[in-house]
Amino acid sequence: MDDSVERSCWGVAAKAAIGLAGIIFLAWLFIGAETAAVVAAAG
């Protein structure tokens, strides 16, 4: 019982970490692209 609960907990933690990293990565891409466009337009 404890083993399955522990595995499930790690699975949820891993999915949460990957999801959070993915959101941060997409936000970084979006902000980076937007900043590049603003710099290109200003330049």
Secondary structure, 3 states (H helix, E strand, C coil): CHHHHHHHHHHHHHHHHHHHHHHHHHHHHHHHHHHHHHHHHHC
